[in-house]
Amino acid sequence: MTDRPVVWSIVIPAFNEARRLPPYLREVIDYFEERGDRYEVIVVDDGSRDGTADRVREVAGDAPVRVIPLAGNEGKGAAVRHGMLAAVGAYRMFADADGATPIAELKRLEAALAGGADVAIGSRTVTDPGVAVIARSHRVVAGRLFNGLVARMGLPDVGDSQCGFKAFTARAAEAIFGKLRTRGFGFDVEVLMLARWHGFRVAEVGVNWIDKPGSKVGVLKTGPGMLWEIVRARVRMARR
């Protein structure tokens, strides 16, 4: 049984997530154990100081979960890149440690990949009667403003670049993350710019999403830095 190829690789970037990650990790493991496909979970510990890696190992038990420890806090984009390039699955996705999007929503992205997409991104803006987005009003407004700016930066057909639930074929993941240079929270935009540059087909899919407390992203806290990262990514793309 162990010689079967890995079908799905799930990458979870984690920085000081000893409290929020364990419930979601259990959810991910249970979901894939029930499916029966061979899978792997890669938790990239981005310089945590709260014992995140130890908690991951406790929860994982004998499940195919591995931890990639980074010496310092390199940033979410860098953490996801490390995980994606270490993954071996035929399909590879990353998901946020807070579990804002239930792992069962993977089936929606999986359907898009089966339909010919190279990249499938979860979205909180795509209207779908089967999904619900529960978010605080100020985050909704901030998201609309941010995505409006992203559209002007060269992604006019993407409604939600920042949802932390994205899936890729192995070929697309290796090509995109091999060139990704954005290390912080603005990395999603460069991911989508690179997908377009490579000519990959991108599908935006509505997913269920619930705003979780403890987010490390904020309009004032991380917004300016994200915008600067996007400007730099746009310059890199222009040079290519």
Backbone as CSV, one residue per row, in Angstrom:
resi,resn,N_x,N_y,N_z,CA_x,CA_y,CA_z,C_x,C_y,C_z
1,MET,0.822,-1.204,0.000,0.000,0.000,0.000,0.861,1.262,0.000
2,THR,2.036,1.207,0.620,2.841,2.419,0.737,3.513,2.822,-0.562
3,ASP,3.501,1.922,-1.587,4.111,2.288,-2.847,3.148,3.046,-3.755
4,ARG,1.928,3.247,-3.297,0.988,4.059,-4.075,1.478,5.502,-4.126
5,PRO,1.291,6.189,-5.244,1.726,7.586,-5.316,0.869,8.478,-4.417
6,VAL,1.471,9.543,-3.936,0.746,10.512,-3.124,-0.185,11.307,-4.045
7,VAL,-1.455,11.339,-3.710,-2.429,12.065,-4.533,-2.473,13.537,-4.129
8,TRP,-2.597,13.788,-2.822,-2.733,15.164,-2.343,-1.643,15.511,-1.324
9,SER,-1.066,16.681,-1.515,-0.172,17.277,-0.510,-0.866,18.513,0.027
10,ILE,-0.985,18.608,1.339,-1.616,19.753,1.979,-0.551,20.511,2.753
11,VAL,-0.300,21.740,2.359,0.708,22.580,2.996,0.010,23.577,3.919
12,ILE,0.446,23.618,5.174,-0.133,24.560,6.143,0.998,25.393,6.738
13,PRO,1.050,26.683,6.406,2.046,27.547,7.033,1.588,27.887,8.451
14,ALA,2.520,27.914,9.392,2.124,28.135,10.789,3.150,28.984,11.513
15,PHE,2.685,30.068,12.110,3.529,30.910,12.959,2.795,31.127,14.274
16,ASN,3.307,30.523,15.333,2.670,30.601,16.661,1.204,30.159,16.589
17,GLU,0.992,28.929,16.100,-0.357,28.403,15.927,-0.610,27.173,16.798
18,ALA,0.037,27.103,17.959,-0.133,25.945,18.841,-1.571,25.788,19.318
19,ARG,-2.314,26.881,19.350,-3.705,26.817,19.816,-4.687,26.596,18.669
20,ARG,-4.518,27.317,17.570,-5.532,27.261,16.506,-5.334,26.089,15.546
21,LEU,-4.103,25.653,15.341,-3.860,24.630,14.329,-4.330,23.224,14.706
22,PRO,-4.137,22.741,15.936,-4.486,21.343,16.230,-5.898,20.916,15.826
23,PRO,-6.966,21.692,16.110,-8.294,21.238,15.680,-8.409,21.095,14.164
24,TYR,-7.792,22.025,13.432,-7.873,21.949,11.974,-7.035,20.791,11.457
25,LEU,-5.893,20.553,12.056,-5.052,19.444,11.634,-5.795,18.126,11.811
26,ARG,-6.499,17.957,12.929,-7.294,16.744,13.135,-8.358,16.610,12.048
27,GLU,-8.983,17.738,11.707,-10.016,17.743,10.659,-9.421,17.296,9.320
28,VAL,-8.246,17.801,9.000,-7.590,17.449,7.740,-7.244,15.959,7.715
29,ILE,-6.664,15.459,8.798,-6.282,14.043,8.858,-7.508,13.150,8.730
30,ASP,-8.563,13.458,9.475,-9.786,12.644,9.436,-10.384,12.639,8.032
31,TYR,-10.367,13.789,7.386,-10.946,13.904,6.044,-10.222,12.991,5.059
32,PHE,-8.911,13.023,5.064,-8.162,12.224,4.098,-8.121,10.745,4.466
33,GLU,-8.146,10.439,5.744,-8.215,9.030,6.130,-9.516,8.409,5.633
34,GLU,-10.579,9.180,5.679,-11.877,8.673,5.210,-11.893,8.518,3.695
35,ARG,-11.227,9.417,2.988,-11.176,9.330,1.519,-10.438,8.082,1.051
36,GLY,-9.363,7.735,1.734,-8.612,6.551,1.336,-7.474,6.814,0.375
37,ASP,-7.392,8.028,-0.177,-6.272,8.367,-1.047,-5.000,8.512,-0.216
38,ARG,-3.869,8.206,-0.830,-2.612,8.474,-0.135,-2.381,9.978,-0.136
39,TYR,-1.978,10.505,1.003,-1.830,11.956,1.157,-0.651,12.264,2.066
40,GLU,-0.288,13.528,2.114,0.706,14.008,3.062,0.295,15.405,3.516
41,VAL,0.580,15.706,4.752,0.374,17.051,5.289,1.740,17.602,5.662
42,ILE,2.032,18.789,5.175,3.300,19.436,5.465,3.019,20.721,6.230
43,VAL,3.403,20.752,7.482,3.263,21.965,8.292,4.616,22.674,8.291
44,VAL,4.637,23.884,7.791,5.867,24.663,7.773,5.835,25.596,8.978
45,ASP,6.671,25.283,9.959,6.721,26.073,11.192,7.626,27.279,10.948
46,ASP,6.993,28.438,10.812,7.697,29.652,10.401,8.311,30.388,11.593
47,GLY,9.208,29.687,12.302,9.897,30.311,13.425,9.035,30.512,14.653
48,SER,8.078,29.628,14.883,7.180,29.765,16.035,7.939,29.684,17.352
49,ARG,7.385,30.365,18.360,7.993,30.345,19.697,7.032,29.796,20.755
50,ASP,5.941,29.189,20.302,4.934,28.718,21.259,4.772,27.208,21.263
51,GLY,5.737,26.493,20.693,5.649,25.034,20.679,4.744,24.479,19.597
52,THR,4.520,25.228,18.531,3.649,24.763,17.450,4.078,23.403,16.918
53,ALA,5.369,23.237,16.641,5.846,21.980,16.065,5.565,20.796,16.990
54,ASP,5.753,20.973,18.274,5.498,19.895,19.228,4.024,19.512,19.242
55,ARG,3.158,20.522,19.187,1.717,20.237,19.188,1.308,19.507,17.908
56,VAL,1.911,19.877,16.790,1.616,19.206,15.521,1.994,17.730,15.621
57,ARG,3.150,17.439,16.155,3.594,16.039,16.273,2.700,15.250,17.218
58,GLU,2.237,15.888,18.282,1.332,15.214,19.218,0.025,14.832,18.532
59,VAL,-0.523,15.772,17.784,-1.809,15.543,17.123,-1.674,14.531,15.995
60,ALA,-0.575,14.594,15.263,-0.407,13.767,14.066,-0.328,12.279,14.382
61,GLY,0.347,11.921,15.456,0.508,10.499,15.748,1.200,9.794,14.594
62,ASP,0.547,8.747,14.058,1.123,7.971,12.960,0.683,8.470,11.588
63,ALA,-0.090,9.526,11.541,-0.559,10.059,10.261,0.623,10.617,9.463
64,PRO,0.507,10.667,8.130,1.602,11.159,7.287,1.735,12.683,7.336
65,VAL,2.176,13.163,8.480,2.340,14.600,8.702,3.811,14.862,8.997
66,ARG,4.378,15.816,8.325,5.766,16.187,8.627,5.862,17.685,8.861
67,VAL,6.826,18.045,9.667,7.045,19.444,10.010,8.339,19.912,9.350
68,ILE,8.268,21.050,8.677,9.467,21.691,8.158,9.726,22.908,9.044
69,PRO,10.734,22.860,9.902,11.003,23.994,10.793,11.901,25.023,10.107
70,LEU,11.490,26.280,10.154,12.322,27.360,9.644,13.021,28.023,10.823
71,ALA,14.251,28.425,10.626,15.056,28.965,11.729,14.477,30.258,12.282
72,GLY,13.884,31.066,11.421,13.295,32.336,11.847,11.976,32.560,11.151
73,ASN,11.333,33.669,11.465,10.050,34.005,10.857,10.293,34.620,9.469
74,GLU,10.195,33.789,8.445,10.494,34.233,7.084,9.301,34.888,6.398
75,GLY,8.095,34.656,6.880,6.904,35.209,6.260,6.040,34.117,5.656
76,LYS,4.737,34.394,5.519,3.800,33.378,5.040,4.144,32.907,3.632
77,GLY,4.472,33.841,2.744,4.795,33.456,1.378,5.988,32.527,1.322
78,ALA,7.018,32.848,2.103,8.206,31.998,2.136,7.875,30.624,2.703
79,ALA,7.035,30.585,3.736,6.665,29.307,4.348,5.905,28.432,3.359
80,VAL,4.941,29.017,2.658,4.173,28.243,1.674,5.091,27.754,0.559
81,ARG,5.996,28.603,0.126,6.937,28.200,-0.922,7.773,26.998,-0.482
82,HIS,8.314,27.032,0.732,9.084,25.888,1.244,8.238,24.613,1.184
83,GLY,7.002,24.698,1.639,6.146,23.520,1.676,5.791,23.002,0.299
84,MET,5.451,23.905,-0.595,5.056,23.493,-1.941,6.200,22.834,-2.698
85,LEU,7.399,23.329,-2.518,8.544,22.760,-3.223,9.029,21.460,-2.587
86,ALA,8.614,21.211,-1.347,8.951,19.940,-0.688,7.887,18.876,-0.935
87,ALA,6.723,19.293,-1.416,5.595,18.375,-1.614,5.847,17.431,-2.783
88,VAL,5.186,16.269,-2.745,5.356,15.273,-3.809,4.024,14.829,-4.407
89,GLY,2.905,15.383,-3.950,1.601,14.959,-4.428,1.320,15.338,-5.870
90,ALA,0.440,14.580,-6.503,-0.004,14.915,-7.858,-0.773,16.231,-7.853
91,TYR,-1.431,16.503,-6.726,-2.124,17.773,-6.515,-1.629,18.353,-5.193
92,ARG,-1.486,19.680,-5.152,-0.921,20.317,-3.967,-1.724,21.552,-3.623
93,MET,-2.039,21.698,-2.360,-2.808,22.869,-1.950,-2.218,23.436,-0.665
94,PHE,-2.536,24.712,-0.421,-2.196,25.270,0.882,-3.468,25.781,1.530
95,ALA,-3.502,25.684,2.835,-4.659,26.098,3.617,-4.183,26.823,4.864
96,ASP,-4.960,27.796,5.300,-4.601,28.552,6.498,-4.771,27.704,7.754
97,ALA,-3.903,27.954,8.728,-3.886,27.160,9.956,-5.141,27.332,10.801
98,ASP,-5.862,28.431,10.629,-7.049,28.665,11.466,-8.258,27.857,11.035
99,GLY,-8.201,27.229,9.854,-9.333,26.429,9.404,-10.539,27.251,9.013
100,ALA,-10.333,28.483,8.576,-11.452,29.331,8.169,-12.263,28.689,7.048
101,THR,-11.586,27.972,6.175,-12.265,27.190,5.139,-12.172,25.719,5.515
102,PRO,-13.290,25.035,5.743,-13.245,23.610,6.098,-12.524,22.806,5.017
103,ILE,-11.774,21.810,5.415,-11.013,21.030,4.440,-11.938,20.309,3.462
104,ALA,-13.171,20.025,3.849,-14.106,19.365,2.933,-14.397,20.215,1.700
105,GLU,-14.115,21.519,1.774,-14.308,22.384,0.606,-13.320,22.055,-0.508
106,LEU,-12.337,21.221,-0.186,-11.393,20.779,-1.206,-12.112,20.176,-2.404
107,LYS,-13.253,19.535,-2.165,-13.962,18.889,-3.273,-14.353,19.885,-4.351
108,ARG,-14.581,21.140,-3.964,-14.937,22.161,-4.955,-13.727,22.511,-5.825
109,LEU,-12.570,22.633,-5.207,-11.361,22.914,-5.974,-10.967,21.696,-6.812
110,GLU,-11.165,20.518,-6.243,-10.832,19.285,-6.942,-11.638,19.149,-8.225
111,ALA,-12.898,19.531,-8.169,-13.750,19.466,-9.361,-13.243,20.403,-10.445
112,ALA,-12.758,21.584,-10.035,-12.228,22.533,-11.017,-10.954,21.992,-11.665
113,LEU,-10.094,21.362,-10.885,-8.879,20.771,-11.443,-9.224,19.611,-12.378
114,ALA,-10.205,18.805,-11.987,-10.629,17.700,-12.837,-11.231,18.210,-14.142
115,GLY,-11.778,19.434,-14.102,-12.366,20.029,-15.292,-11.357,20.701,-16.207
116,GLY,-10.082,20.650,-15.860,-9.053,21.184,-16.739,-8.268,22.363,-16.206
117,ALA,-8.628,22.862,-15.043,-7.874,23.982,-14.472,-6.522,23.493,-13.964
118,ASP,-5.530,24.357,-14.045,-4.214,24.066,-13.476,-4.116,24.580,-12.047
119,VAL,-4.882,25.648,-11.768,-4.905,26.284,-10.455,-6.358,26.528,-10.086
120,ALA,-6.755,26.165,-8.879,-8.120,26.418,-8.405,-8.021,27.189,-7.098
121,ILE,-8.656,28.361,-7.058,-8.538,29.208,-5.869,-9.899,29.376,-5.196
122,GLY,-9.907,29.192,-3.888,-11.115,29.431,-3.132,-11.442,30.917,-3.133
123,SER,-12.717,31.237,-3.138,-13.137,32.638,-3.222,-14.297,32.926,-2.290
124,ARG,-14.234,34.125,-1.685,-15.327,34.597,-0.838,-16.223,35.571,-1.582
125,THR,-15.963,35.768,-2.870,-16.756,36.713,-3.646,-17.599,36.055,-4.733
126,VAL,-17.278,34.812,-5.088,-18.052,34.108,-6.109,-19.392,33.688,-5.512
127,THR,-20.459,34.074,-6.176,-21.800,33.744,-5.692,-22.127,32.283,-5.979
128,ASP,-22.525,31.583,-4.928,-22.874,30.174,-5.049,-23.911,29.876,-3.967
129,PRO,-25.085,29.363,-4.352,-26.119,29.099,-3.342,-25.716,28.048,-2.324
130,GLY,-24.654,27.280,-2.609,-24.243,26.231,-1.700,-23.173,26.636,-0.708
131,VAL,-22.767,27.909,-0.725,-21.717,28.343,0.192,-22.168,29.569,0.970
132,ALA,-21.528,29.765,2.110,-21.813,30.930,2.943,-20.502,31.501,3.459
133,VAL,-20.401,32.811,3.452,-19.226,33.503,3.964,-19.655,34.321,5.172
134,ILE,-19.037,34.030,6.314,-19.361,34.743,7.548,-18.144,35.565,7.936
135,ALA,-18.256,36.878,7.785,-17.110,37.754,8.042,-17.581,39.051,8.681
136,ARG,-16.692,39.636,9.475,-16.994,40.936,10.063,-17.018,42.001,8.973
137,SER,-17.895,42.979,9.137,-18.141,43.962,8.077,-16.878,44.717,7.671
138,HIS,-16.009,45.052,8.635,-14.824,45.826,8.279,-13.861,45.002,7.437
139,ARG,-13.865,43.681,7.628,-13.002,42.832,6.814,-13.555,42.710,5.402
140,VAL,-14.871,42.714,5.276,-15.488,42.672,3.942,-15.122,43.923,3.153
141,VAL,-15.246,45.084,3.813,-14.919,46.352,3.148,-13.436,46.402,2.776
142,ALA,-12.576,46.006,3.708,-11.136,46.011,3.439,-10.790,45.076,2.295
143,GLY,-11.446,43.926,2.249,-11.194,42.968,1.182,-11.572,43.508,-0.181
144,ARG,-12.692,44.209,-0.234,-13.129,44.788,-1.517,-12.161,45.853,-1.990
145,LEU,-11.708,46.681,-1.065,-10.742,47.726,-1.433,-9.438,47.101,-1.920
146,PHE,-8.959,46.099,-1.197,-7.701,45.458,-1.557,-7.810,44.794,-2.927
147,ASN,-8.893,44.081,-3.162,-9.036,43.389,-4.438,-9.254,44.355,-5.594
148,GLY,-9.808,45.529,-5.283,-9.896,46.562,-6.308,-8.517,47.030,-6.739
149,LEU,-7.624,47.175,-5.765,-6.244,47.571,-6.077,-5.525,46.458,-6.845
150,VAL,-5.786,45.229,-6.455,-5.168,44.097,-7.140,-5.595,44.057,-8.608
151,ALA,-6.866,44.361,-8.857,-7.355,44.383,-10.238,-6.583,45.394,-11.073
152,ARG,-6.278,46.546,-10.472,-5.525,47.572,-11.188,-4.066,47.186,-11.387
153,MET,-3.596,46.233,-10.593,-2.216,45.784,-10.710,-2.046,44.692,-11.765
154,GLY,-3.130,44.315,-12.413,-3.000,43.345,-13.490,-3.783,42.066,-13.337
155,LEU,-4.679,41.980,-12.328,-5.510,40.788,-12.165,-6.991,41.180,-12.136
156,PRO,-7.496,41.759,-13.229,-8.871,42.270,-13.231,-9.944,41.192,-13.147
157,ASP,-9.582,39.941,-13.466,-10.581,38.874,-13.485,-10.572,38.021,-12.216
158,VAL,-9.848,38.469,-11.187,-9.809,37.733,-9.919,-10.577,38.516,-8.864
159,GLY,-11.610,37.897,-8.316,-12.433,38.589,-7.328,-11.871,38.544,-5.924
160,ASP,-11.153,37.478,-5.591,-10.621,37.315,-4.234,-9.260,36.648,-4.324
161,SER,-8.222,37.458,-4.270,-6.860,36.917,-4.376,-6.347,36.357,-3.059
162,GLN,-6.956,36.753,-1.937,-6.337,36.490,-0.631,-6.887,35.307,0.149
163,CYS,-7.909,34.655,-0.343,-8.436,33.498,0.383,-7.336,32.442,0.496
164,GLY,-7.054,31.994,1.710,-5.952,31.066,1.937,-6.332,29.621,1.705
165,PHE,-6.823,29.342,0.523,-7.281,27.985,0.193,-7.140,27.829,-1.314
166,LYS,-5.974,27.364,-1.759,-5.660,27.304,-3.185,-5.036,25.949,-3.518
167,ALA,-5.392,25.411,-4.691,-4.911,24.097,-5.103,-4.283,24.180,-6.495
168,PHE,-3.320,23.288,-6.731,-2.526,23.318,-7.957,-2.232,21.894,-8.426
169,THR,-2.092,21.731,-9.727,-1.486,20.499,-10.202,-0.012,20.550,-9.817
170,ALA,0.637,19.400,-9.791,2.057,19.374,-9.430,2.870,20.237,-10.389
171,ARG,2.554,20.154,-11.667,3.286,20.926,-12.675,3.153,22.422,-12.431
172,ALA,1.948,22.874,-12.151,1.731,24.299,-11.901,2.414,24.739,-10.614
173,ALA,2.314,23.922,-9.569,2.930,24.278,-8.281,4.433,24.434,-8.416
174,GLU,5.069,23.510,-9.106,6.526,23.572,-9.243,6.961,24.788,-10.055
175,ALA,6.221,25.094,-11.113,6.572,26.241,-11.953,6.359,27.558,-11.214
176,ILE,5.229,27.684,-10.536,4.876,28.936,-9.868,5.751,29.182,-8.643
177,PHE,5.819,28.200,-7.766,6.534,28.417,-6.504,8.051,28.391,-6.692
178,GLY,8.491,27.825,-7.802,9.905,27.909,-8.105,10.353,29.327,-8.428
179,LYS,9.409,30.161,-8.866,9.730,31.546,-9.222,9.231,32.562,-8.195
180,LEU,8.405,32.127,-7.248,7.830,33.054,-6.266,8.917,33.710,-5.426
181,ARG,8.828,35.030,-5.274,9.803,35.757,-4.479,9.182,36.537,-3.327
182,THR,7.883,36.752,-3.332,7.228,37.483,-2.245,7.203,36.610,-0.995
183,ARG,7.729,37.145,0.087,7.875,36.359,1.310,6.733,36.574,2.307
184,GLY,6.036,37.698,2.213,5.025,38.041,3.199,3.610,37.713,2.775
185,PHE,2.640,38.422,3.373,1.225,38.133,3.155,0.736,38.471,1.752
186,GLY,1.485,39.267,1.010,1.059,39.622,-0.347,1.401,38.577,-1.390
187,PHE,1.885,37.414,-0.966,2.389,36.421,-1.919,1.319,35.871,-2.848
188,ASP,0.057,35.811,-2.388,-1.014,35.247,-3.218,-1.107,35.961,-4.558
189,VAL,-0.905,37.263,-4.540,-1.027,38.033,-5.777,0.074,37.640,-6.752
190,GLU,1.307,37.506,-6.265,2.375,37.085,-7.170,2.127,35.666,-7.672
191,VAL,1.570,34.804,-6.841,1.228,33.451,-7.279,0.312,33.505,-8.498
192,LEU,-0.707,34.361,-8.435,-1.665,34.452,-9.535,-1.064,35.150,-10.751
193,MET,-0.189,36.124,-10.512,0.515,36.756,-11.632,1.382,35.739,-12.364
194,LEU,2.078,34.897,-11.596,2.932,33.875,-12.196,2.107,32.823,-12.931
195,ALA,0.954,32.486,-12.376,0.077,31.525,-13.058,-0.318,32.068,-14.427
196,ARG,-0.662,33.337,-14.473,-1.023,33.952,-15.759,0.175,34.004,-16.690
197,TRP,1.342,34.373,-16.151,2.556,34.469,-16.964,2.897,33.131,-17.606
198,HIS,2.690,32.039,-16.872,2.961,30.705,-17.397,1.865,30.209,-18.347
199,GLY,0.751,30.893,-18.390,-0.345,30.450,-19.237,-1.212,29.378,-18.611
200,PHE,-1.157,29.244,-17.284,-1.975,28.244,-16.613,-3.427,28.717,-16.530
201,ARG,-4.318,27.765,-16.595,-5.741,28.075,-16.460,-6.093,28.159,-14.977
202,VAL,-6.676,29.275,-14.570,-7.040,29.509,-13.173,-8.560,29.524,-13.033
203,ALA,-9.078,28.746,-12.104,-10.513,28.724,-11.819,-10.749,29.285,-10.423
204,GLU,-11.666,30.247,-10.321,-12.028,30.818,-9.015,-13.346,30.190,-8.568
205,VAL,-13.333,29.592,-7.388,-14.447,28.758,-6.932,-14.953,29.257,-5.580
206,GLY,-16.239,29.445,-5.454,-16.821,29.839,-4.176,-16.648,28.753,-3.127
207,VAL,-16.237,29.147,-1.911,-16.071,28.183,-0.815,-16.689,28.748,0.462
208,ASN,-17.078,27.855,1.344,-17.531,28.266,2.665,-16.345,28.817,3.451
209,TRP,-16.596,29.890,4.168,-15.518,30.552,4.903,-16.093,31.228,6.139
210,ILE,-15.426,31.027,7.268,-15.868,31.639,8.524,-14.713,32.428,9.123
211,ASP,-14.945,33.690,9.399,-13.930,34.549,10.002,-13.547,34.000,11.379
212,LYS,-12.266,33.740,11.561,-11.783,33.187,12.824,-11.044,34.259,13.620
213,PRO,-11.184,34.257,14.946,-10.430,35.212,15.759,-8.941,34.896,15.744
214,GLY,-8.142,35.934,15.983,-6.703,35.731,16.068,-5.960,35.913,14.762
215,SER,-6.626,36.509,13.764,-5.966,36.700,12.471,-4.728,37.588,12.609
216,LYS,-3.682,37.244,11.860,-2.451,38.031,11.876,-2.442,39.091,10.782
217,VAL,-3.517,39.154,9.997,-3.626,40.127,8.914,-4.574,41.232,9.333
218,GLY,-4.154,42.477,9.161,-4.993,43.624,9.490,-4.726,44.760,8.525
219,VAL,-5.739,45.599,8.315,-5.611,46.691,7.350,-4.424,47.583,7.679
220,LEU,-4.309,47.989,8.933,-3.227,48.885,9.318,-1.939,48.133,9.615
221,LYS,-2.075,46.934,10.187,-0.904,46.172,10.614,-0.111,45.612,9.441
222,THR,-0.801,45.040,8.474,-0.104,44.375,7.367,-0.412,44.966,6.002
223,GLY,-1.455,45.803,5.909,-1.872,46.348,4.621,-0.782,47.068,3.841
224,PRO,-0.109,48.062,4.445,0.932,48.781,3.698,2.046,47.870,3.187
225,GLY,2.460,46.932,4.013,3.508,46.012,3.593,3.065,45.127,2.437
226,MET,1.801,44.689,2.465,1.281,43.858,1.392,1.245,44.630,0.076
227,LEU,0.816,45.883,0.138,0.758,46.695,-1.080,2.152,46.897,-1.671
228,TRP,3.137,47.114,-0.814,4.506,47.282,-1.294,5.011,45.981,-1.930
229,GLU,4.667,44.849,-1.325,5.063,43.564,-1.909,4.442,43.370,-3.287
230,ILE,3.199,43.797,-3.433,2.511,43.630,-4.716,3.129,44.531,-5.784
231,VAL,3.474,45.744,-5.401,4.131,46.654,-6.356,5.444,46.037,-6.836
232,ARG,6.209,45.500,-5.905,7.490,44.891,-6.273,7.275,43.671,-7.161
233,ALA,6.243,42.888,-6.872,5.948,41.717,-7.704,5.556,42.141,-9.108
234,ARG,4.784,43.234,-9.177,4.372,43.739,-10.500,5.572,44.185,-11.305
235,VAL,6.522,44.807,-10.665,7.754,45.229,-11.350,8.520,44.014,-11.851
236,ARG,8.606,42.979,-11.022,9.303,41.756,-11.445,8.626,41.148,-12.656
237,MET,7.292,41.121,-12.648,6.573,40.544,-13.771,6.799,41.355,-15.036
238,ALA,6.846,42.672,-14.906,7.084,43.526,-16.074,8.456,43.244,-16.673
239,ARG,9.435,43.000,-15.822,10.787,42.705,-16.309,10.839,41.362,-17.016
240,ARG,10.003,40.419,-16.568,9.958,39.124,-17.247,9.373,39.248,-18.645
